[in-house]
Amino acid sequence: MADSFWSDAERHLVRYSGAGRFVPEIIERAEGSFVYTADGRRLLDFTSGQMSAILGHSHPAVVATVQRQAATLDHLFSGMLSRPVVDLARRLAASLPDPLEKVLLLTTGAESNEAAIRMAKLVTGRHEIIAFGRSWHGMTQAAAGATYSSGRKGYGPAAPGNFAIPTPNAYRPDFTTPDGELDWRRQLDYAFELFDAQSVGSLAACIAEPILSSGGVLDLPPGYLAALRDKVHERGGLLILDEAQTGLCRTGDWYAFQRDGVVPDILTLSKTLGAGLPLAAVVTSAEIEQTAHERGFLFFTTHVSDPLVAAVGNTVLDVLTAERLETRAAELGTYLMKGLNELKEKHRVVGDVRGRGLLVGLELVVDRDTRQPADELGAAVTRRCLELGLHMNVVQLPKMGGVFRIAPALTSSFGELDLGLEILDQAISDCAG
């Protein structure tokens, strides 16, 4: 059976991950923090699926909602509305600071970023988009145009008006203070000097993640987001924050931007909003929505405002609120960070531990002094973790293959975190000596 599975997979599946590698296990089912393979193995899922399943796999409340909603109202003509859609829009608006109150419900993160960029261009009447050099915002046209970490080569010219700016990386600083720390203010000034030299004066928006996940779990320094917003606003653009992975309690706050007291002009949510199901949102102000509407904003898709996934989104909000999972994420994150820092003290190949809440990065290096990336070691540790029963996600970028993105479910137990730390410890010992 397994032999047929893999031969069928090889013969019929399009390889979509660049390197074309799939995890060499057939997954039969998943529950809570674990996935179960066809040969009976149990794997601890330290990535919440695709960084999405914040309530764990097959959460009973989500299962009940899907069963009930699929049996009553699953999909509609895109011009029709249902109660789950309006309820979710109202509740998302209530969870956010003013003036964010207008909601568009879609499916994926790429789609929500596509809609946000399209809206920003229409509202401003401009076309230039700024993003970080290690950004990942999706694989559709405008989202891919603002993605620089991977996937740009071989597809022809990108849309004009896309600009990359340096990513602030405290572990690998390019601009430094006299004591060797990242001087992000000088870096940001330099970034916009370069942008101004190339811009035709038509900035529509800057799109950014508060924590760049695919870029290596790089948390923007405190104060950076406000300074970035000001530079964007000074040039007539809008600030779009992509909280696909950081939104809805993962970082210890309901939204990562709350730490900085910065409210974006447009917010995009996805991954965590559906807790593993395809649900995304664009949230903006009434003023921006009104201007977009007056100018004929069009984003009419097959699954816009679908009731089935909207009902799931309402259930996700129910569970997050009832179980106070923002507090839980902060507590678990502190515990996880402590354990990872203990691994750093034990293993010389662990160069850095960083992140917020339950979105944490651990970077392996060949040498702590030179901070030379350890891509091969990262791949080896990933394989060994899988053999020992832990699924880990390593950043698949050049010279970043030693960075693990660790994002357990918010419903994880301390014991499950201990198990993950124990396996990771063993895998590093086995691979690095």
C-alpha positions in Angstrom: 0.0 0.0 0.0 2.8 2.4 1.0 4.8 1.5 -2.1 1.7 2.3 -4.3 1.2 5.5 -2.5 4.6 6.9 -3.1 4.8 5.7 -6.7 1.4 7.3 -7.3 2.6 10.5 -5.6 5.7 10.6 -7.7 3.8 10.0 -10.9 0.9 12.3 -10.4 1.7 15.1 -8.0 3.1 18.5 -9.1 6.0 19.3 -6.8 5.3 22.7 -5.4 7.9 23.4 -2.7 10.8 24.4 -4.8 13.1 21.6 -3.6 10.2 19.2 -4.3 10.6 17.2 -1.1 7.7 15.9 0.9 7.9 14.6 4.4 8.5 10.8 4.0 5.5 9.7 6.0 1.9 9.0 5.0 -0.3 10.9 7.5 -3.5 9.1 8.3 -5.0 11.4 11.0 -4.3 14.1 13.5 -5.5 15.0 16.9 -4.4 17.8 19.3 -0.7 18.3 19.1 0.1 15.1 17.2 -0.2 13.7 13.7 -0.3 9.9 13.2 1.3 8.0 10.3 0.1 5.0 8.4 2.6 2.8 10.1 1.3 3.8 13.6 3.9 6.4 14.5 3.0 9.4 16.5 4.7 12.7 15.6 4.6 15.8 17.8 3.6 18.7 15.5 5.8 21.7 16.4 4.6 23.7 13.4 0.8 23.6 14.0 0.3 22.2 10.5 1.3 25.0 8.2 1.7 27.4 11.2 -2.1 27.5 11.3 -3.7 25.0 13.7 -3.5 27.2 16.8 -6.2 25.1 18.5 -4.4 21.8 17.6 -5.7 19.3 15.1 -9.4 18.3 15.1 -10.4 20.5 18.0 -13.8 19.2 19.2 -15.5 22.6 18.9 -14.2 23.1 15.4 -15.2 19.6 14.4 -18.8 20.1 15.7 -19.0 23.4 13.9 -17.9 21.9 10.6 -20.4 19.0 10.9 -23.3 21.3 11.8 -22.5 24.0 9.3 -21.8 21.7 6.4 -25.1 20.1 7.0 -27.0 23.4 6.9 -25.2 26.1 4.9 -21.8 25.6 3.4 -21.4 27.8 0.2 -23.3 30.6 -1.4 -23.3 32.8 -4.5 -20.7 35.5 -3.6 -23.3 38.3 -3.6 -25.3 36.6 -0.9 -24.7 37.1 2.9 -25.3 34.8 5.9 -25.2 35.2 9.6 -21.8 33.6 10.2 -20.2 36.1 7.9 -21.7 39.2 9.4 -21.1 37.8 12.9 -17.4 37.2 12.2 -16.9 40.6 10.7 -18.5 42.3 13.7 -16.5 40.2 16.2 -13.2 40.8 14.4 -13.9 44.5 14.4 -14.6 44.4 18.1 -11.3 42.7 18.8 -9.4 45.4 17.0 -8.6 49.1 17.8 -10.3 52.0 16.0 -10.5 52.7 13.1 -10.3 49.0 11.9 -13.9 48.0 11.4 -14.5 47.0 7.8 -13.9 43.3 7.0 -13.5 41.3 3.8 -13.5 37.5 4.3 -11.5 35.4 1.9 -9.5 32.1 1.9 -5.7 32.3 2.0 -3.0 34.6 3.1 -1.9 35.3 -0.4 -5.4 36.2 -1.4 -5.9 38.6 1.5 -2.6 40.3 0.8 -3.6 40.5 -2.9 -6.8 42.2 -1.9 -5.0 44.5 0.5 -2.5 45.6 -2.1 -5.1 46.0 -4.7 -7.2 48.2 -2.3 -4.2 50.3 -1.4 -3.3 51.0 -5.0 -6.9 52.0 -5.8 -7.4 54.2 -2.8 -4.1 56.1 -3.1 -4.1 56.2 -6.9 -0.5 55.0 -6.7 1.3 51.8 -7.6 4.6 51.4 -5.7 4.9 48.7 -3.0 7.6 48.4 -0.4 8.4 45.1 1.4 11.3 43.5 3.4 14.1 41.7 1.6 13.3 38.6 3.5 9.5 38.9 3.1 7.0 36.2 2.3 3.5 37.4 1.5 2.2 34.7 -0.9 2.4 33.3 -4.4 -0.3 35.2 -6.3 0.7 38.1 -8.5 0.9 41.2 -6.2 1.7 39.1 -3.1 4.5 37.4 -5.0 5.7 40.8 -6.3 6.2 41.8 -2.6 7.9 38.5 -1.7 11.7 38.6 -1.8 12.8 35.6 0.3 12.2 33.1 -2.4 10.5 32.3 -5.7 11.4 35.2 -7.9 13.7 33.7 -10.5 12.5 32.2 -13.8 9.0 33.7 -14.0 9.7 36.8 -16.1 9.5 40.4 -15.0 7.8 41.4 -11.8 5.2 44.2 -11.9 6.9 47.6 -11.9 7.0 49.5 -8.7 8.1 46.8 -6.2 10.9 47.7 -3.9 12.8 45.7 -1.2 14.2 47.3 1.9 16.8 45.7 4.3 15.3 43.4 7.0 16.3 44.3 10.6 18.1 41.3 11.9 19.5 41.7 15.4 21.6 38.5 15.2 23.2 39.5 11.9 23.2 43.3 11.9 24.3 45.2 8.9 24.2 48.7 10.5 25.7 48.6 14.0 26.0 50.9 17.0 29.4 51.4 18.6 28.8 48.4 20.9 28.0 46.2 17.9 24.2 46.1 18.2 21.8 46.6 15.3 21.3 50.3 14.6 17.9 49.9 13.0 17.3 53.6 12.8 20.3 54.2 10.5 19.3 51.1 8.5 15.7 52.4 8.1 17.0 55.9 7.0 19.3 54.2 4.5 16.4 52.1 3.2 14.2 55.0 2.5 17.1 57.0 1.0 17.5 54.2 -1.6 13.7 54.0 -2.1 13.5 57.8 -2.6 16.3 57.6 -5.2 14.4 55.0 -7.2 10.7 56.0 -6.6 8.7 57.9 -9.1 6.8 59.4 -6.3 4.0 56.9 -6.3 4.1 55.0 -3.0 0.8 53.1 -2.5 1.8 50.9 0.5 4.4 49.1 2.6 3.5 45.5 3.5 5.2 43.9 6.5 5.0 41.1 9.0 5.5 42.2 12.6 7.6 39.0 12.9 9.1 37.8 9.6 8.5 34.0 9.9 9.8 32.6 6.7 12.6 35.1 6.8 14.0 33.5 9.9 11.6 34.4 12.8 12.9 38.0 12.9 11.0 40.2 15.3 10.9 43.8 14.4 12.7 45.8 17.2 10.5 47.8 19.5 10.0 51.3 18.0 10.7 50.1 14.4 7.1 49.7 13.4 6.2 53.2 14.4 9.1 54.6 12.6 8.3 52.6 9.5 4.7 53.8 9.6 5.8 57.4 9.8 8.1 57.1 6.8 5.4 55.4 4.7 2.8 58.0 5.7 5.2 60.9 5.0 5.3 59.6 1.4 1.6 59.3 1.0 1.4 55.5 1.4 -0.5 53.1 3.6 0.8 50.6 6.1 -0.4 47.0 5.5 0.4 44.5 8.3 0.4 40.8 7.4 -0.5 38.9 10.6 -1.0 35.5 8.9 1.1 33.8 11.6 1.2 36.4 14.4 -2.5 37.3 14.7 -5.0 35.8 17.1 -3.0 35.3 20.3 0.1 33.4 19.0 2.5 36.0 20.2 0.9 36.5 23.7 -1.2 39.4 22.4 -4.3 39.2 20.3 -2.4 40.9 17.5 1.4 41.4 17.4 1.1 45.1 16.5 -0.4 45.8 19.9 3.1 45.6 21.5 4.1 48.6 19.6 0.9 50.6 19.8 0.8 51.0 16.0 -2.5 50.5 14.2 -2.1 49.6 10.5 -4.2 51.2 7.7 -5.0 47.7 6.5 -4.6 44.4 8.4 -4.5 41.0 6.8 -5.3 37.8 8.7 -5.2 34.2 7.5 -3.7 30.9 8.8 -4.6 31.3 12.5 -8.1 32.7 11.8 -9.4 29.4 10.4 -7.2 27.4 12.8 -6.2 25.2 9.8 -9.1 25.7 7.6 -8.9 28.1 4.6 -10.1 31.4 6.0 -8.6 34.9 5.7 -9.6 38.5 6.2 -8.7 42.0 5.2 -9.6 44.6 7.8 -9.5 48.4 7.3 -11.1 51.6 8.2 -14.5 52.9 7.1 -12.8 55.8 5.4 -10.5 53.6 3.3 -13.3 51.2 2.5 -15.6 54.1 1.4 -13.0 55.5 -1.0 -12.3 52.0 -2.4 -16.0 51.5 -2.9 -16.5 54.9 -4.6 -13.7 54.0 -7.0 -15.2 50.6 -7.9 -13.2 48.2 -5.7 -13.5 44.7 -7.2 -12.5 41.5 -5.5 -15.3 39.2 -6.3 -14.0 35.6 -5.8 -15.7 32.2 -5.7 -15.3 31.8 -1.9 -15.6 35.4 -0.7 -17.9 35.4 2.4 -18.4 31.6 2.5 -20.5 30.7 5.5 -18.8 27.3 6.4 -15.4 28.7 7.1 -16.9 31.9 8.6 -18.7 29.7 11.2 -15.4 28.1 12.0 -13.8 31.5 12.4 -16.5 32.4 15.0 -15.8 29.1 16.8 -12.0 30.0 16.8 -12.8 33.3 18.5 -15.1 31.5 21.0 -12.3 29.2 22.1 -9.6 31.9 22.1 -11.8 34.0 24.4 -13.1 31.3 26.7 -9.7 29.7 27.3 -7.8 33.1 27.4 -5.3 31.7 25.0 -3.4 34.9 24.6 -2.4 34.5 28.2 -1.7 30.8 27.7 0.5 31.5 24.7 2.5 34.0 26.7 3.0 31.5 29.5 3.9 28.6 27.2 6.1 30.8 25.1 8.1 31.9 28.2 8.5 28.2 29.2 9.5 27.2 25.6 12.0 30.0 25.4 13.6 29.0 28.7 14.0 25.5 27.5 15.5 26.5 24.1 17.9 28.8 25.9 19.0 25.9 28.0 19.7 24.0 24.8 21.7 27.0 23.7 23.8 26.8 26.8 24.4 23.0 26.2 25.0 23.0 22.5 27.6 25.3 20.9 25.9 24.9 17.5 22.8 26.8 18.8 23.6 30.4 17.9 20.4 32.2 18.7 17.0 31.9 20.2 14.4 34.5 19.3 10.7 35.3 18.9 7.6 36.1 20.9 5.0 33.9 22.5 4.6 30.6 20.6 6.4 31.8 17.5 10.0 31.1 18.2 13.1 30.7 16.1 16.2 28.6 16.9 19.2 29.2 14.7 22.0 26.6 14.3 25.5 27.8 13.3 28.8 26.2 12.4 30.6 28.6 14.7 29.2 31.0 17.2 31.9 33.6 16.7 31.6 33.8 12.9 27.9 32.9 12.9 28.4 30.9 9.8 25.0 29.4 8.8 24.6 25.6 9.4 22.3 24.6 6.5 23.4 21.0 6.3 23.2 20.5 10.1 19.7 22.0 10.0 18.6 19.5 7.5 20.2 16.6 9.4 18.6 17.7 12.7 15.2 18.0 11.0 15.6 14.4 9.7 16.7 13.1 13.1 13.8 14.8 14.9 11.4 13.1 12.5 12.9 9.7 13.2 12.5 10.4 17.0 8.9 11.6 16.7 9.0 15.4 16.2 8.1 17.3 13.2 10.1 20.5 12.8 10.1 23.1 10.1 13.4 24.6 9.0 13.5 27.8 6.9 14.1 26.8 3.3 16.1 29.8 2.3 19.8 30.1 1.1 22.0 30.4 4.2 19.0 30.2 6.5 18.6 26.4 6.5 19.7 26.2 10.1 16.8 28.3 11.4 13.9 26.3 12.9 10.4 27.9 13.0 8.8 26.6 16.2 5.1 27.2 16.5 3.2 24.7 18.6 -0.5 24.9 19.1 -1.8 27.3 21.7 -3.6 24.4 23.3 -0.3 22.5 23.9 0.6 21.2 27.4 3.8 21.9 29.2 4.4 18.2 29.0 4.2 18.3 25.2 6.7 21.2 25.1 9.0 19.1 27.3 8.7 16.2 24.9 9.6 18.5 21.9 12.6 20.0 23.8 13.8 16.5 24.8 13.7 15.2 21.2 15.3 18.3 19.8 18.1 18.0 22.4 18.7 14.4 21.4 18.6 15.2 17.7 21.2 18.0 18.1 23.4 15.7 20.2 23.1 12.9 17.6 23.9 15.2 14.6 26.4 17.7 16.1 28.1 15.6 18.7 
